[in-house]
Amino acid sequence: MDPNVNSLRPKTWYSQSRWLSGAELLLGALIVIGHNVYHVVPNEVPILFVLGLLSLRLRDGGWSAMGLRRPDSWLRIVLIALAAAALRIELGEYVIDPLTARFWPPAIAPEGVDSITGNVGQALLWLGIVWTWAAFGEEISYRGYLLTRTADLGARSQTANWAGVLVTSVLFGIGHYYKGPSGIVDSGVAGLILGAAYMLSGRNLWASILAHGFIDTFGVIALFFGWDS
């Protein structure tokens, strides 16, 4: 258990209620599934982003509870992020893609990424999306908010936090439902790696934010130069 996290909690019924945390987790899961599978809810990222910031602020006293705090060592955080990014890229290229290709068609790319090739303006636009919507927005939504609320169910013990990594990785895979079965598996594995970076950094959210940004930045660069063709 992280004493720095638990010490942030104001001692009120709503800050310590596992029932409320479970309800928030269930709501978050329904929002993810409702948008990505059934298309009856707007995109989950801005919704969970706002809900997460409000919930952590009101129930936990501050955003440090989800790991959005200045690290003791930026160098350590960057190294963890780079290692996680390298693992995710290599694992996807040499393990996940060949394995899923045995069962399903290749993952469907996000709409509009084909315009990046050789186009500096589009590449810069997508880099902006990568570092705001994806790296910052998705990490606060999934690793920051939903993982924390999952961990609440087990009093935020180490086991509960790792269980949160698994739960949010499944939801993260569903969050990329449009990519098809191969993409769901690939994104789920990416969620595991990002969650592991978060945990190994001492639950510092900057590790997964940077790792996510590095991964997607490499993807934009690869598309720009046509390396993926």
C-alpha positions as CSV (number, residue, x, y, z in Angstrom):
1,M,0.0,0.0,0.0
2,D,1.3,3.5,-0.9
3,P,1.1,5.6,2.3
4,N,1.6,8.8,0.4
5,V,-1.6,8.1,-1.5
6,N,-3.7,7.0,1.4
7,S,-2.6,10.0,3.5
8,L,-4.2,12.3,0.9
9,R,-7.6,11.0,1.6
10,P,-9.9,13.2,3.7
11,K,-11.6,11.0,6.3
12,T,-15.1,11.2,5.1
13,W,-17.7,8.5,4.2
14,Y,-17.5,9.3,0.5
15,S,-13.7,9.3,0.4
16,Q,-13.5,5.8,1.8
17,S,-16.6,4.2,0.4
18,R,-15.8,1.1,-1.6
19,W,-19.4,1.0,-2.8
20,L,-19.0,4.4,-4.3
21,S,-15.7,3.4,-5.9
22,G,-17.3,0.3,-7.3
23,A,-20.2,2.4,-8.7
24,E,-17.7,4.8,-10.4
25,L,-15.8,1.9,-11.9
26,L,-19.0,0.3,-13.2
27,L,-20.2,3.7,-14.6
28,G,-16.8,4.1,-16.3
29,A,-16.9,0.6,-17.8
30,L,-20.5,1.2,-19.1
31,I,-19.3,4.5,-20.7
32,V,-16.4,2.7,-22.4
33,I,-18.6,-0.1,-23.7
34,G,-21.5,2.2,-24.5
35,H,-19.4,4.4,-26.8
36,N,-17.1,1.9,-28.4
37,V,-19.3,-1.2,-28.8
38,Y,-22.9,0.2,-28.9
39,H,-22.3,3.8,-30.0
40,V,-24.9,5.1,-27.6
41,V,-22.6,7.3,-25.6
42,P,-20.2,10.1,-26.7
43,N,-16.5,9.4,-26.8
44,E,-15.4,8.1,-23.3
45,V,-12.1,10.0,-23.1
46,P,-13.4,13.5,-22.3
47,I,-16.1,12.1,-20.1
48,L,-13.8,10.0,-18.0
49,F,-11.2,12.7,-18.0
50,V,-13.6,15.2,-16.4
51,L,-15.2,12.7,-14.1
52,G,-11.8,11.5,-13.0
53,L,-10.4,14.9,-12.2
54,L,-13.6,15.9,-10.3
55,S,-13.8,12.6,-8.4
56,L,-10.1,12.5,-7.4
57,R,-10.3,16.1,-6.3
58,L,-13.5,15.8,-4.3
59,R,-13.0,12.4,-2.8
60,D,-9.2,12.2,-2.4
61,G,-8.3,15.8,-1.9
62,G,-6.1,16.2,-4.9
63,W,-4.9,14.7,-8.2
64,S,-1.7,13.3,-6.6
65,A,-3.9,10.4,-5.5
66,M,-3.8,9.1,-9.0
67,G,-0.1,9.8,-9.4
68,L,-0.3,13.1,-11.2
69,R,2.6,14.6,-9.3
70,R,6.1,15.7,-9.8
71,P,8.5,12.7,-9.6
72,D,11.5,12.6,-7.4
73,S,13.6,11.8,-10.5
74,W,12.5,12.8,-14.0
75,L,15.4,10.8,-15.4
76,R,14.0,7.6,-13.8
77,I,10.5,8.4,-15.1
78,V,11.8,9.0,-18.6
79,L,13.9,5.8,-18.6
80,I,10.9,3.8,-17.5
81,A,8.7,5.4,-20.2
82,L,11.3,4.7,-22.9
83,A,11.7,1.1,-21.8
84,A,7.9,0.6,-21.8
85,A,7.6,2.2,-25.2
86,A,10.3,0.1,-26.7
87,L,8.8,-3.1,-25.2
88,R,5.3,-2.2,-26.5
89,I,6.6,-1.5,-30.0
90,E,8.8,-4.6,-30.2
91,L,6.2,-6.9,-28.7
92,G,3.5,-5.6,-31.0
93,E,5.7,-6.0,-34.1
94,Y,7.2,-9.4,-33.4
95,V,4.7,-11.2,-31.1
96,I,1.2,-9.7,-31.0
97,D,0.8,-8.9,-34.7
98,P,2.1,-12.3,-35.9
99,L,0.0,-14.1,-33.3
100,T,-3.3,-12.3,-33.9
101,A,-2.7,-12.7,-37.7
102,R,-3.3,-16.4,-37.2
103,F,-6.9,-15.8,-36.2
104,W,-8.1,-12.4,-37.4
105,P,-7.4,-9.7,-40.1
106,P,-4.9,-7.0,-39.2
107,A,-5.9,-4.2,-36.8
108,I,-7.8,-1.3,-38.4
109,A,-5.9,1.9,-38.3
110,P,-7.5,5.1,-36.9
111,E,-9.4,7.0,-39.5
112,G,-7.3,9.7,-41.3
113,V,-3.8,8.4,-40.4
114,D,-3.2,7.6,-44.1
115,S,-2.9,11.3,-44.7
116,I,0.2,11.5,-42.5
117,T,2.6,10.0,-45.1
118,G,4.9,12.7,-46.4
119,N,2.6,15.5,-45.1
120,V,4.3,17.6,-42.5
121,G,1.2,19.5,-41.5
122,Q,-0.8,16.3,-40.9
123,A,2.1,14.8,-39.0
124,L,2.2,17.8,-36.7
125,L,-1.5,17.7,-36.2
126,W,-1.5,14.1,-35.2
127,L,1.4,14.7,-32.9
128,G,-0.7,17.3,-31.1
129,I,-3.6,14.7,-30.9
130,V,-1.1,12.1,-29.6
131,W,0.2,14.2,-26.7
132,T,-3.2,15.7,-25.7
133,W,-6.0,13.3,-26.4
134,A,-4.1,10.0,-26.2
135,A,-1.2,10.4,-23.9
136,F,-2.7,12.9,-21.4
137,G,-6.4,12.2,-21.8
138,E,-6.4,8.4,-22.0
139,E,-3.8,8.0,-19.2
140,I,-5.8,10.2,-16.8
141,S,-9.0,8.4,-17.8
142,Y,-7.7,4.8,-17.6
143,R,-4.6,4.5,-15.6
144,G,-5.2,7.5,-13.4
145,Y,-9.0,7.3,-12.7
146,L,-10.4,3.9,-13.4
147,L,-7.3,2.0,-12.1
148,T,-7.4,4.0,-8.8
149,R,-11.1,3.3,-8.4
150,T,-10.5,-0.4,-9.0
151,A,-7.7,-0.4,-6.4
152,D,-10.1,1.2,-3.9
153,L,-12.0,-2.1,-3.8
154,G,-8.9,-3.7,-2.3
155,A,-7.9,-0.8,0.0
156,R,-5.3,0.2,-2.6
157,S,-3.0,-2.6,-1.7
158,Q,-0.3,-3.6,-4.2
159,T,-2.4,-6.6,-5.2
160,A,-5.4,-4.3,-5.7
161,N,-3.4,-1.9,-7.8
162,W,-2.1,-4.7,-10.0
163,A,-5.7,-6.0,-10.3
164,G,-6.5,-2.5,-11.5
165,V,-3.9,-2.8,-14.2
166,L,-5.6,-5.9,-15.5
167,V,-9.1,-4.5,-15.3
168,T,-8.2,-1.2,-17.0
169,S,-6.2,-3.0,-19.7
170,V,-9.3,-5.0,-20.7
171,L,-11.3,-1.7,-20.8
172,F,-8.5,-0.1,-22.8
173,G,-8.7,-2.9,-25.3
174,I,-12.5,-2.4,-25.6
175,G,-11.8,1.3,-25.9
176,H,-10.1,0.4,-29.3
177,Y,-13.0,-1.8,-30.4
178,Y,-13.1,-0.1,-33.8
179,K,-9.7,-1.7,-34.6
180,G,-11.3,-5.2,-34.7
181,P,-10.2,-8.3,-32.7
182,S,-6.5,-7.9,-33.5
183,G,-6.6,-4.3,-32.4
184,I,-8.4,-5.0,-29.2
185,V,-5.8,-7.6,-28.2
186,D,-3.0,-5.3,-29.2
187,S,-4.4,-2.3,-27.3
188,G,-5.1,-4.5,-24.3
189,V,-1.4,-5.6,-24.2
190,A,-0.4,-1.9,-24.6
191,G,-2.6,-1.2,-21.6
192,L,-0.8,-3.8,-19.6
193,I,2.6,-2.3,-20.4
194,L,1.4,1.2,-19.7
195,G,-0.1,0.0,-16.4
196,A,3.2,-1.8,-15.5
197,A,5.1,1.4,-16.2
198,Y,2.7,3.3,-13.9
199,M,3.2,0.7,-11.1
200,L,7.0,0.4,-11.5
201,S,7.4,4.1,-11.3
202,G,5.7,4.1,-7.9
203,R,2.3,5.0,-9.3
204,N,3.5,8.1,-11.0
205,L,1.2,8.9,-13.9
206,W,3.9,10.7,-15.8
207,A,5.6,7.4,-16.6
208,S,2.6,6.1,-18.5
209,I,1.8,9.5,-20.0
210,L,5.3,9.8,-21.5
211,A,5.4,6.1,-22.5
212,H,2.0,6.5,-24.3
213,G,3.3,9.6,-26.0
214,F,6.5,8.0,-27.1
215,I,4.7,5.0,-28.5
216,D,2.3,7.0,-30.6
217,T,5.0,9.5,-31.7
218,F,7.0,6.6,-33.1
219,G,3.8,5.5,-34.9
220,V,3.4,9.0,-36.5
221,I,7.0,9.1,-37.5
222,A,6.7,5.6,-39.1
223,L,3.6,6.7,-41.0
224,F,5.3,9.9,-42.2
225,F,8.3,8.1,-43.6
226,G,6.2,5.1,-44.9
227,W,8.1,2.7,-42.7
228,D,5.0,0.6,-42.0
229,S,4.3,-0.1,-45.7
